[in-house]
Amino acid sequence: MTSSTAGTTRPHAPLIAAWLITALVSGPLGFLLYALSERSSERLLGVVLTGAAVLAGATAASVFATGDAARPWSLLLSGSFVVLGVVAAGVTLTGTAAFVVDALLLGLPPIAGGLATAALAWRP
């Protein structure tokens, strides 16, 4: 637990930090995928990853503002990030020049972020 300057405790600080880290990793990856890819499916995936990063930042702000009221939304978005990571890896591997490293680079951050935030949102 961390305490703020007013003396109140913020038990959700690890969840807020996890959402911010997830947003800061997924957003640039999505933008780079959109900007550098030549395949339309990967460009769409870049837009989706960037949009998910914006939602992750908004979730961090809502957890900060409302605390426990944001837990159901946080769990739902965590599951969405895991699914998005699996889809990102699958889209990357279906190309003509499929590289496992690219699939891990695009799939692992959303999956890890989704699992970490789900674990933190699930705890009491």
C-alpha positions as CSV (number, residue, x, y, z in Angstrom):
1,M,0.0,0.0,0.0
2,T,1.1,3.5,-0.7
3,S,-0.1,6.5,1.0
4,S,-0.9,9.9,-0.6
5,T,-0.2,13.3,0.9
6,A,-3.6,13.6,2.4
7,G,-3.0,10.5,4.6
8,T,-5.4,8.2,2.8
9,T,-4.2,4.9,1.4
10,R,-4.3,3.8,-2.2
11,P,-4.5,0.0,-2.2
12,H,-4.9,0.0,-6.0
13,A,-1.5,1.5,-6.8
14,P,0.0,-1.8,-8.2
15,L,-3.1,-2.2,-10.5
16,I,-2.8,1.4,-11.7
17,A,0.9,0.9,-12.4
18,A,0.3,-2.4,-14.2
19,W,-2.3,-0.7,-16.5
20,L,0.0,2.2,-17.2
21,I,2.9,-0.1,-18.1
22,T,0.6,-2.2,-20.3
23,A,-0.6,1.0,-22.1
24,L,3.0,2.3,-22.5
25,V,4.2,-1.0,-24.0
26,S,1.2,-1.8,-26.2
27,G,0.6,1.7,-27.6
28,P,4.0,2.2,-29.2
29,L,4.0,-1.4,-30.5
30,G,0.6,-0.9,-32.1
31,F,1.6,2.4,-33.6
32,L,4.8,1.0,-35.1
33,L,2.9,-2.0,-36.4
34,Y,0.5,0.4,-38.1
35,A,3.2,2.7,-39.5
36,L,5.6,0.1,-40.7
37,S,3.5,-2.9,-41.9
38,E,2.6,-3.5,-45.5
39,R,-0.1,-6.0,-44.9
40,S,-3.6,-4.6,-44.3
41,S,-4.4,-7.2,-41.5
42,E,-1.3,-6.1,-39.6
43,R,-2.2,-2.4,-40.0
44,L,-5.6,-3.1,-38.6
45,L,-4.0,-5.0,-35.7
46,G,-1.8,-2.0,-35.1
47,V,-4.9,0.2,-34.8
48,V,-6.5,-2.2,-32.4
49,L,-3.4,-2.5,-30.3
50,T,-3.2,1.3,-30.1
51,G,-6.9,1.6,-29.2
52,A,-6.5,-1.1,-26.5
53,A,-3.6,0.9,-25.1
54,V,-5.8,4.0,-24.9
55,L,-8.4,1.9,-23.0
56,A,-5.7,0.6,-20.7
57,G,-4.7,4.2,-19.8
58,A,-8.4,5.1,-19.3
59,T,-8.8,2.0,-17.0
60,A,-5.8,3.2,-15.0
61,A,-7.4,6.6,-14.6
62,S,-10.8,5.0,-13.6
63,V,-9.2,2.7,-11.1
64,F,-7.4,5.7,-9.6
65,A,-10.6,7.7,-9.4
66,T,-13.1,5.1,-8.3
67,G,-11.1,2.2,-6.8
68,D,-13.2,-0.9,-6.3
69,A,-15.9,0.2,-8.7
70,A,-13.5,-0.3,-11.7
71,R,-12.6,-3.9,-10.9
72,P,-15.2,-5.6,-13.2
73,W,-14.2,-3.4,-16.1
74,S,-10.6,-4.1,-15.3
75,L,-11.1,-7.8,-15.4
76,L,-13.0,-7.6,-18.6
77,L,-10.3,-5.5,-20.3
78,S,-7.7,-7.9,-18.9
79,G,-9.3,-10.8,-20.7
80,S,-9.6,-8.7,-23.8
81,F,-5.8,-8.0,-23.7
82,V,-5.1,-11.7,-23.4
83,V,-7.3,-12.5,-26.4
84,L,-5.8,-9.6,-28.4
85,G,-2.3,-11.0,-27.7
86,V,-3.2,-14.4,-29.0
87,V,-4.8,-12.9,-32.1
88,A,-1.7,-10.7,-32.6
89,A,0.5,-13.7,-32.5
90,G,-1.8,-15.6,-34.8
91,V,-2.0,-12.8,-37.4
92,T,1.7,-12.4,-37.4
93,L,2.3,-16.1,-37.9
94,T,-0.1,-16.4,-40.9
95,G,1.9,-14.2,-43.1
96,T,4.2,-15.4,-46.0
97,A,7.3,-14.6,-44.0
98,A,6.3,-15.6,-40.5
99,F,8.8,-15.2,-37.8
100,V,8.3,-16.5,-34.3
101,V,10.2,-13.5,-32.8
102,D,7.7,-11.1,-34.4
103,A,4.8,-13.2,-33.0
104,L,6.4,-13.1,-29.5
105,L,7.1,-9.4,-29.8
106,L,3.5,-8.5,-30.7
107,G,1.7,-11.2,-28.7
108,L,3.6,-11.4,-25.4
109,P,3.2,-7.8,-24.1
110,P,-0.6,-7.8,-24.3
111,I,-0.8,-11.3,-22.9
112,A,1.5,-10.5,-20.0
113,G,-0.2,-7.2,-19.3
114,G,-3.6,-8.9,-19.3
115,L,-2.6,-11.6,-17.0
116,A,-0.8,-9.2,-14.6
117,T,-3.7,-6.8,-14.4
118,A,-6.2,-9.6,-14.0
119,A,-4.3,-11.1,-11.1
120,L,-4.0,-7.6,-9.5
121,A,-7.7,-6.8,-10.1
122,W,-8.8,-10.2,-8.8
123,R,-7.0,-10.0,-5.4
124,P,-8.9,-8.5,-2.5
